[in-house]
Amino acid sequence: MNNDLFDLLLTALGETVKMVAISGSIAFAIGLPMGITLVVTKKNHIIECPKLNKVLGTIVNAVRSLPSIILIVILLPLSRVVVGTTLGMKAAIVPLSIGAAPFLARIIETSIEEVEWGKIEAAQSMGAKPFEIIIKVLIPEALPALVRGATIAIISIIELTAIAGAIGAGGLGSLAIRFGYQRFRTDIMIATVITLIILVQIIQHIGDFTSKYINKKRYKFD
């Protein structure tokens, strides 16, 4: 690998990691309360509110039903309002965050639903309020599953950054398209694909390790 290719790859990798870190953090900040709300507002749950649950569920499903490239294009005007441009890494962060949040919300919903109802009832019998149950029961008990879900979401965001590269968002996707595909540079295309595979493998390994560590620590103190 020559120095020019290495420099291009390193710059693109840095842009991808930055996009994933920022958009992932925003998506988690949006998706976590959405996912929790989807669970606790269900019928016979701690904050029963079927109407809110239905409206929120419809919004989540509507956003998730849109193909990624269409969602990114639709949200570009919002990027202009928020960051002042529709091009580059900053512009991509807005649609990436909004696109990933509903997906993450559903993962969080599924993870929290795995918590045994008996533990919730035990907390209620001790006088715990709904917010206390969420903070002290639901999230801690679902934490390993939440970590696994967050790992899946991060990998999905990496895939979205590659798609966003088609509209000039920067990162590895943009490098593969502009230099690898459009300039017929097979070496750049192969190097980009290998880098993406390695990046995904690292994130998956960290997620699996963290989830197993939390489980082991929990069983140790049970």
Protein Blocks (a to p, Z undefined) as FASTA:
>chain_A
ZZklmmmmmmmmmmmmmmmmmmmmmmmmmmmmmmmmmmmmpghiabdcfklmmmmmmmmm
mmmmpcfklmmmmmmmmmmmmnopaedjklmmmmmmmmmmmmmmmmmmmmmmmpcfklmm
mmmmnopafklmmmmmmmmmmmmmmmmmmmmmmmmmmmmmmmmmmnongpjklmmmmmmm
mnopaklmmmmmmmmmmmmmmmmmmmmmmmmmmmmmmmmmZZ
